[in-house]
Amino acid sequence: MDLPKYIHGQQEGLPKTLASRLSFLRNKRCLHIAELSYQARVPLELVEDIEAGIERWLATSVRQRIARVLKVDPNILEEVEVRDLNFDLRTKVPHELIERMQDEILISVKDLKCPLCSSLMRTWIQEGFDLNGNPIKSPKGHCTVCVFQLKS
């Protein structure tokens, strides 16, 4: 599907969720996720959370800035937003299970299953440094099917 220079009104063939629609439009516009974040003046973590399906509703100002960069009418994003004030993944997965998954990632356990849908998780270890310059390792992961994302 080729995109017109600017998308407005009803558009057939666009993905049906905010996460998939944002990712689809960003990729069709040949934008890296960091570039979208920078141009829209939106934190990179927020864009990542939107594309992961964690954030499913956007503040008006955020929606307008992202839409401007993606060259779409803001309604194109708004029509697939879900405002569920009771939705919180942290309350659905016990803290002990999250800690166990993080430990398993750090010892290189493969084929971890999502605690929400039992699908395979994509996992990795992010390496960095603390404020004192000491090396640290952070376990990361997300489900390949649903919106679950493991953050440390």
ZAVOMI-48448 format. One record per residue (C-alpha): residue in one letter; x, y, z. Coordinates in steps of 0.25 Angstrom, whole numbers, plus 5000, padded with zeros to 4 digits. Layout:
<recs>
rec resn: A, px: X, py: Y, pz: Z
...
</recs>
This chain:
<recs>
rec resn: M, px: 5000, py: 5000, pz: 5000
rec resn: D, px: 5006, py: 5013, pz: 4996
rec resn: L, px: 5003, py: 5025, pz: 5004
rec resn: P, px: 4998, py: 5038, pz: 4999
rec resn: K, px: 5006, py: 5051, pz: 5002
rec resn: Y, px: 4996, py: 5054, pz: 5013
rec resn: I, px: 4985, py: 5045, pz: 5019
rec resn: H, px: 4972, py: 5050, pz: 5023
rec resn: G, px: 4958, py: 5045, pz: 5024
rec resn: Q, px: 4954, py: 5030, pz: 5023
rec resn: Q, px: 4966, py: 5021, pz: 5019
rec resn: E, px: 4964, py: 5007, pz: 5016
rec resn: G, px: 4975, py: 4997, pz: 5019
rec resn: L, px: 4981, py: 5004, pz: 5031
rec resn: P, px: 4984, py: 4995, pz: 5043
rec resn: K, px: 4973, py: 4994, pz: 5053
rec resn: T, px: 4981, py: 4997, pz: 5066
rec resn: L, px: 4988, py: 5010, pz: 5070
rec resn: A, px: 5001, py: 5002, pz: 5072
rec resn: S, px: 5001, py: 4995, pz: 5059
rec resn: R, px: 4996, py: 5008, pz: 5051
rec resn: L, px: 5007, py: 5016, pz: 5057
rec resn: S, px: 5017, py: 5006, pz: 5054
rec resn: F, px: 5012, py: 5004, pz: 5040
rec resn: L, px: 5011, py: 5019, pz: 5037
rec resn: R, px: 5025, py: 5022, pz: 5043
rec resn: N, px: 5031, py: 5011, pz: 5034
rec resn: K, px: 5024, py: 5015, pz: 5022
rec resn: R, px: 5029, py: 5029, pz: 5024
rec resn: C, px: 5043, py: 5023, pz: 5025
rec resn: L, px: 5045, py: 5029, pz: 5039
rec resn: H, px: 5053, py: 5022, pz: 5050
rec resn: I, px: 5046, py: 5022, pz: 5064
rec resn: A, px: 5056, py: 5032, pz: 5070
rec resn: E, px: 5054, py: 5041, pz: 5058
rec resn: L, px: 5039, py: 5041, pz: 5060
rec resn: S, px: 5041, py: 5044, pz: 5075
rec resn: Y, px: 5051, py: 5056, pz: 5072
rec resn: Q, px: 5043, py: 5062, pz: 5061
rec resn: A, px: 5030, py: 5061, pz: 5069
rec resn: R, px: 5036, py: 5066, pz: 5082
rec resn: V, px: 5031, py: 5053, pz: 5089
rec resn: P, px: 5039, py: 5045, pz: 5098
rec resn: L, px: 5045, py: 5032, pz: 5092
rec resn: E, px: 5040, py: 5024, pz: 5103
rec resn: L, px: 5026, py: 5028, pz: 5100
rec resn: V, px: 5027, py: 5025, pz: 5085
rec resn: E, px: 5032, py: 5011, pz: 5089
rec resn: D, px: 5021, py: 5009, pz: 5099
rec resn: I, px: 5011, py: 5013, pz: 5088
rec resn: E, px: 5016, py: 5004, pz: 5078
rec resn: A, px: 5017, py: 4993, pz: 5088
rec resn: G, px: 5002, py: 4995, pz: 5091
rec resn: I, px: 5005, py: 4999, pz: 5105
rec resn: E, px: 5000, py: 5013, pz: 5103
rec resn: R, px: 4987, py: 5012, pz: 5095
rec resn: W, px: 4982, py: 5027, pz: 5097
rec resn: L, px: 4989, py: 5040, pz: 5093
rec resn: A, px: 4988, py: 5054, pz: 5099
rec resn: T, px: 4983, py: 5063, pz: 5089
rec resn: S, px: 4996, py: 5071, pz: 5088
rec resn: V, px: 5004, py: 5058, pz: 5086
rec resn: R, px: 4994, py: 5053, pz: 5075
rec resn: Q, px: 4995, py: 5066, pz: 5068
rec resn: R, px: 5010, py: 5066, pz: 5068
rec resn: I, px: 5012, py: 5051, pz: 5064
rec resn: A, px: 5001, py: 5053, pz: 5053
rec resn: R, px: 5009, py: 5065, pz: 5047
rec resn: V, px: 5021, py: 5057, pz: 5046
rec resn: L, px: 5014, py: 5045, pz: 5040
rec resn: K, px: 5007, py: 5054, pz: 5030
rec resn: V, px: 4993, py: 5049, pz: 5035
rec resn: D, px: 4980, py: 5056, pz: 5040
rec resn: P, px: 4980, py: 5054, pz: 5055
rec resn: N, px: 4967, py: 5047, pz: 5054
rec resn: I, px: 4974, py: 5035, pz: 5047
rec resn: L, px: 4981, py: 5032, pz: 5060
rec resn: E, px: 4970, py: 5036, pz: 5069
rec resn: E, px: 4960, py: 5027, pz: 5063
rec resn: V, px: 4968, py: 5014, pz: 5067
rec resn: E, px: 4971, py: 5020, pz: 5081
rec resn: V, px: 4965, py: 5012, pz: 5093
rec resn: R, px: 4964, py: 5020, pz: 5106
rec resn: D, px: 4962, py: 5010, pz: 5117
rec resn: L, px: 4965, py: 5016, pz: 5131
rec resn: N, px: 4965, py: 5002, pz: 5137
rec resn: F, px: 4976, py: 4996, pz: 5128
rec resn: D, px: 4989, py: 4994, pz: 5135
rec resn: L, px: 4998, py: 4982, pz: 5132
rec resn: R, px: 5005, py: 4983, pz: 5145
rec resn: T, px: 4993, py: 4979, pz: 5153
rec resn: K, px: 4991, py: 4967, pz: 5144
rec resn: V, px: 5005, py: 4961, pz: 5146
rec resn: P, px: 5010, py: 4957, pz: 5160
rec resn: H, px: 5022, py: 4965, pz: 5164
rec resn: E, px: 5029, py: 4951, pz: 5167
rec resn: L, px: 5027, py: 4946, pz: 5153
rec resn: I, px: 5033, py: 4959, pz: 5147
rec resn: E, px: 5045, py: 4957, pz: 5156
rec resn: R, px: 5047, py: 4942, pz: 5153
rec resn: M, px: 5046, py: 4946, pz: 5138
rec resn: Q, px: 5057, py: 4956, pz: 5139
rec resn: D, px: 5066, py: 4947, pz: 5146
rec resn: E, px: 5064, py: 4936, pz: 5136
rec resn: I, px: 5067, py: 4946, pz: 5125
rec resn: L, px: 5080, py: 4950, pz: 5132
rec resn: I, px: 5084, py: 4935, pz: 5133
rec resn: S, px: 5081, py: 4933, pz: 5118
rec resn: V, px: 5068, py: 4925, pz: 5119
rec resn: K, px: 5062, py: 4923, pz: 5105
rec resn: D, px: 5048, py: 4922, pz: 5100
rec resn: L, px: 5041, py: 4930, pz: 5112
rec resn: K, px: 5026, py: 4930, pz: 5111
rec resn: C, px: 5017, py: 4943, pz: 5112
rec resn: P, px: 5010, py: 4943, pz: 5125
rec resn: L, px: 4998, py: 4949, pz: 5119
rec resn: C, px: 4996, py: 4940, pz: 5106
rec resn: S, px: 5007, py: 4929, pz: 5107
rec resn: S, px: 5013, py: 4933, pz: 5094
rec resn: L, px: 5028, py: 4934, pz: 5092
rec resn: M, px: 5035, py: 4946, pz: 5097
rec resn: R, px: 5046, py: 4953, pz: 5090
rec resn: T, px: 5057, py: 4956, pz: 5101
rec resn: W, px: 5070, py: 4962, pz: 5102
rec resn: I, px: 5080, py: 4968, pz: 5112
rec resn: Q, px: 5083, py: 4983, pz: 5111
rec resn: E, px: 5097, py: 4987, pz: 5116
rec resn: G, px: 5100, py: 5001, pz: 5121
rec resn: F, px: 5107, py: 5008, pz: 5132
rec resn: D, px: 5102, py: 5014, pz: 5145
rec resn: L, px: 5105, py: 5028, pz: 5150
rec resn: N, px: 5118, py: 5023, pz: 5156
rec resn: G, px: 5122, py: 5017, pz: 5143
rec resn: N, px: 5120, py: 5003, pz: 5148
rec resn: P, px: 5115, py: 4993, pz: 5137
rec resn: I, px: 5100, py: 4989, pz: 5139
rec resn: K, px: 5092, py: 4979, pz: 5132
rec resn: S, px: 5077, py: 4981, pz: 5130
rec resn: P, px: 5067, py: 4969, pz: 5126
rec resn: K, px: 5057, py: 4974, pz: 5115
rec resn: G, px: 5047, py: 4967, pz: 5107
rec resn: H, px: 5033, py: 4968, pz: 5100
rec resn: C, px: 5023, py: 4958, pz: 5095
rec resn: T, px: 5023, py: 4955, pz: 5081
rec resn: V, px: 5007, py: 4955, pz: 5081
rec resn: C, px: 5001, py: 4963, pz: 5091
rec resn: V, px: 5004, py: 4976, pz: 5098
rec resn: F, px: 5012, py: 4971, pz: 5110
rec resn: Q, px: 5026, py: 4978, pz: 5112
rec resn: L, px: 5036, py: 4975, pz: 5122
rec resn: K, px: 5043, py: 4987, pz: 5127
rec resn: S, px: 5054, py: 4988, pz: 5138
</recs>
